[in-house]
Amino acid sequence: MSRVFAAQQTTRKNETDQYNAMQTIRSSEDPLQWWMARRDTLPMLAEMARKYLAIPATSVPCERLFSESGNVMTKKRTRLGSQTFSKIVFCRANERRYKTMFPDVEDIGCETDETDE
């Protein structure tokens, strides 16, 4: 039994080393497709990635925004134009997330990956 578990430990270490030596995935690529293409070379890591990358999305951010919209559009504010309404909701969401209505780009964090260029 100890030889079987020792072999598995060595295989895991080899897969991890091989994975670390690979080029990083681009932000435009689908991670599940990337792992599917490498499931033969990295079987244990691919299985783990399939398990954890396939977590279903939730509707919490959408529900939170809908709730915030209800707080903006009250009985006394039913005549707000759609553009004004959108801007108020946007500013309030920024205030809640970044503690300011107009965050700097540095506060938000850059979403682009410089290695993709």
Backbone as numpy.savetxt, mean C-alpha at the origin, in Angstrom:
# Nx Ny Nz CAx CAy CAz Cx Cy Cz
15.20 -36.94 11.30 14.38 -35.74 11.30 15.24 -34.48 11.30
16.29 -34.48 12.04 17.12 -33.28 12.12 17.72 -32.93 10.76
18.02 -33.95 9.92 18.55 -33.67 8.58 17.50 -32.99 7.70
16.23 -33.40 7.84 15.16 -32.79 7.04 15.00 -31.33 7.42
14.95 -31.04 8.72 14.78 -29.66 9.16 16.01 -28.82 8.85
17.19 -29.40 8.92 18.42 -28.67 8.57 18.41 -28.31 7.09
17.94 -29.24 6.25 17.85 -28.97 4.81 16.87 -27.85 4.53
15.73 -27.84 5.22 14.74 -26.77 5.03 15.33 -25.43 5.45
16.07 -25.40 6.55 16.67 -24.15 7.03 17.66 -23.63 5.99
18.46 -24.51 5.42 19.43 -24.11 4.40 18.72 -23.58 3.16
17.63 -24.24 2.75 16.87 -23.81 1.58 16.27 -22.43 1.80
15.71 -22.20 2.99 15.15 -20.87 3.31 16.23 -19.80 3.22
17.39 -20.08 3.79 18.49 -19.10 3.77 18.93 -18.84 2.34
19.03 -19.89 1.53 19.42 -19.71 0.13 18.39 -18.89 -0.63
17.10 -19.14 -0.39 16.05 -18.36 -1.04 16.12 -16.90 -0.64
16.34 -16.65 0.63 16.43 -15.27 1.12 17.63 -14.56 0.50
18.76 -15.24 0.44 19.95 -14.64 -0.18 19.71 -14.37 -1.66
19.08 -15.32 -2.34 18.79 -15.16 -3.76 17.82 -13.99 -3.98
16.81 -13.89 -3.13 15.83 -12.80 -3.22 16.52 -11.45 -3.01
17.38 -11.37 -2.00 18.07 -10.11 -1.72 18.99 -9.68 -2.85
19.49 -10.64 -3.63 20.37 -10.32 -4.75 19.61 -9.89 -6.00
18.30 -10.10 -6.03 17.49 -9.75 -7.20 17.28 -8.25 -7.31
17.01 -7.82 -8.55 16.67 -6.43 -8.79 15.30 -6.14 -8.20
15.10 -4.95 -7.66 13.82 -4.61 -7.03 12.72 -4.48 -8.08
11.52 -4.76 -7.65 10.35 -4.67 -8.52 10.01 -3.20 -8.75
9.57 -2.89 -9.95 9.16 -1.52 -10.25 7.80 -1.24 -9.63
7.52 0.00 -9.34 6.24 0.35 -8.73 5.07 0.13 -9.68
5.33 0.07 -10.97 4.26 -0.15 -11.95 3.93 -1.63 -12.12
4.75 -2.53 -11.59 4.52 -3.97 -11.73 3.57 -4.48 -10.65
2.86 -5.54 -10.98 1.96 -6.19 -10.04 2.77 -7.18 -9.19
2.82 -6.99 -7.87 3.63 -7.89 -7.02 3.19 -9.35 -7.09
1.89 -9.59 -7.20 1.43 -10.98 -7.28 1.90 -11.64 -8.58
1.89 -10.91 -9.68 2.40 -11.46 -10.95 3.91 -11.68 -10.88
4.62 -10.78 -10.23 6.07 -10.90 -10.08 6.40 -12.18 -9.31
5.68 -12.42 -8.22 5.92 -13.63 -7.43 5.48 -14.87 -8.19
4.43 -14.78 -8.97 3.97 -15.93 -9.76 5.06 -16.36 -10.75
5.73 -15.38 -11.34 6.79 -15.69 -12.31 8.01 -16.31 -11.63
8.19 -16.09 -10.34 9.37 -16.59 -9.62 9.06 -17.71 -8.63
7.87 -18.29 -8.74 7.48 -19.31 -7.78 8.31 -20.58 -7.89
8.91 -20.85 -9.06 9.75 -22.04 -9.20 11.13 -21.84 -8.58
11.65 -20.63 -8.66 12.98 -20.37 -8.11 12.94 -20.03 -6.62
11.84 -19.45 -6.16 11.69 -19.08 -4.75 10.38 -19.65 -4.19
10.24 -20.96 -4.11 8.92 -21.54 -3.76 8.41 -21.17 -2.37
9.27 -21.18 -1.36 8.79 -20.87 0.00 8.44 -19.40 0.15
9.29 -18.53 -0.37 9.01 -17.10 -0.29 7.80 -16.72 -1.14
7.65 -17.36 -2.30 6.50 -17.08 -3.16 5.20 -17.47 -2.47
5.20 -18.59 -1.78 4.01 -19.02 -1.05 3.66 -18.03 0.06
4.69 -17.58 0.76 4.47 -16.61 1.83 3.96 -15.27 1.25
4.53 -14.85 0.13 4.08 -13.61 -0.50 2.64 -13.72 -0.96
2.28 -14.88 -1.54 0.90 -15.08 -2.00 -0.07 -14.99 -0.83
0.35 -15.53 0.29 -0.51 -15.51 1.48 -0.71 -14.10 2.02
0.37 -13.33 2.10 0.27 -12.02 2.74 -0.04 -10.87 1.78
0.27 -11.00 0.51 -0.05 -9.94 -0.45 -1.50 -10.00 -0.93
-2.17 -11.10 -0.68 -3.54 -11.26 -1.14 -4.57 -10.85 -0.09
-4.18 -10.06 0.87 -5.11 -9.59 1.89 -6.15 -8.69 1.22
-7.43 -8.97 1.40 -8.46 -8.17 0.73 -8.47 -6.72 1.20
-8.75 -5.84 0.27 -8.83 -4.42 0.60 -10.07 -4.15 1.43
-10.01 -3.11 2.24 -11.16 -2.75 3.05 -11.76 -1.44 2.54
-12.94 -1.15 2.97 -13.62 0.07 2.56 -13.53 1.16 3.63
-12.63 0.97 4.59 -12.54 1.92 5.70 -12.22 3.34 5.23
-11.22 3.58 4.37 -10.96 4.96 3.95 -12.16 5.59 3.25
-12.86 4.81 2.44 -14.04 5.32 1.74 -15.13 5.69 2.74
-15.36 4.82 3.72 -16.38 5.09 4.73 -16.01 6.30 5.58
-14.73 6.44 5.87 -14.27 7.58 6.66 -14.52 8.88 5.90
-14.22 8.88 4.59 -14.45 10.07 3.76 -15.93 10.38 3.64
-16.75 9.34 3.49 -18.20 9.53 3.42 -18.72 10.15 4.72
-18.20 9.68 5.85 -18.61 10.22 7.14 -18.19 11.68 7.27
-16.97 11.97 6.85 -16.49 13.36 6.88 -17.34 14.25 5.99
-17.74 13.73 4.84 -18.60 14.50 3.93 -19.93 14.83 4.59
-20.46 13.89 5.36 -21.71 14.14 6.09 -21.56 15.22 7.13
-20.37 15.35 7.69 -20.13 16.42 8.67 -20.01 17.78 7.99
-19.60 17.80 6.73 -19.48 19.07 6.00 -20.83 19.51 5.46
-21.56 18.60 4.84 -22.85 18.92 4.24 -23.95 18.73 5.29
-24.25 19.79 6.00 -25.27 19.75 7.04 -26.55 20.40 6.53
-27.58 20.41 7.36 -28.85 21.05 6.98 -28.68 22.53 6.68
-27.73 23.16 7.34 -27.51 24.59 7.13 -26.57 24.87 5.96
-25.98 23.83 5.37 -25.02 24.02 4.29 -25.44 23.26 3.04
-26.69 23.16 2.76 -27.16 22.37 1.63 -26.96 23.06 0.28
-26.58 24.32 0.28 -26.42 25.05 -0.98 -24.98 25.16 -1.42
-24.09 24.39 -0.80 -22.69 24.39 -1.22 -22.57 23.83 -2.63
-21.75 24.48 -3.45 -21.48 23.94 -4.78 -20.59 22.70 -4.68
-20.60 21.87 -5.69 -19.85 20.62 -5.63 -18.35 20.85 -5.54
-17.83 21.87 -6.23 -16.40 22.15 -6.16 -16.00 22.67 -4.78
-16.81 23.55 -4.23 -16.54 24.07 -2.88 -16.61 22.94 -1.86
-17.61 22.10 -2.00 -17.78 20.95 -1.11 -16.55 20.04 -1.16
-16.08 19.72 -2.38 -14.91 18.85 -2.55 -13.67 19.47 -1.91
-13.50 20.78 -2.07 -12.33 21.45 -1.51 -12.37 21.45 0.01
-13.53 21.65 0.59 -13.65 21.63 2.05 -13.34 20.25 2.60
-13.89 19.22 1.96 -13.62 17.83 2.40 -12.14 17.52 2.27
-11.51 17.94 1.16 -10.08 17.73 0.94 -9.26 18.40 2.04
-9.56 19.65 2.33 -8.83 20.39 3.37 -9.00 19.75 4.75
-10.21 19.32 5.06 -10.44 18.69 6.37 -9.72 17.36 6.47
-9.66 16.60 5.37 -8.93 15.33 5.37 -7.43 15.58 5.57
-6.90 16.63 4.92 -5.49 17.00 5.12 -5.23 17.40 6.56
-6.14 18.17 7.11 -6.00 18.62 8.50 -5.93 17.42 9.45
-6.78 16.46 9.22 -6.81 15.28 10.09 -5.54 14.44 9.90
-5.10 14.27 8.65 -3.96 13.39 8.38 -2.61 14.05 8.63
-2.44 15.30 8.17 -1.13 15.97 8.23 -1.06 17.10 9.25
-2.14 17.33 9.98 -2.22 18.40 10.98 -2.12 19.79 10.37
-2.35 19.91 9.07 -2.41 21.18 8.38 -3.24 21.00 7.12
-3.98 22.04 6.73 -4.82 21.93 5.54 -4.00 21.92 4.26
-2.83 22.54 4.28 -2.00 22.67 3.10 -0.60 22.13 3.38
-0.41 20.81 3.38 0.89 20.24 3.71 1.92 20.47 2.60
3.19 20.56 3.00 4.28 20.65 2.04 4.50 19.27 1.43
5.14 19.25 0.29 5.42 17.97 -0.38 6.26 17.07 0.53
7.18 17.65 1.29 8.03 16.87 2.19 7.20 16.19 3.29
6.11 16.84 3.72 5.24 16.27 4.74 4.47 15.07 4.22
4.09 15.12 2.95 3.30 14.05 2.36 4.17 12.85 2.05
5.39 13.07 1.62 6.27 11.98 1.21 6.08 11.72 -0.27
7.17 11.56 -0.95 7.14 11.37 -2.39 6.73 9.95 -2.72
5.71 9.78 -3.56 5.19 8.46 -3.93 5.97 7.83 -5.08
6.76 8.62 -5.83 7.44 8.06 -6.99 8.74 7.41 -6.57
9.15 6.42 -7.33 10.39 5.70 -7.09 11.42 6.18 -8.09
12.52 6.76 -7.62 13.51 7.32 -8.51 14.20 6.26 -9.35
14.20 5.00 -8.93 14.86 3.94 -9.69 14.05 3.54 -10.90
12.80 3.95 -11.03 11.95 3.61 -12.17 12.25 4.43 -13.40
12.99 5.51 -13.24 13.23 6.42 -14.36 14.22 5.83 -15.34
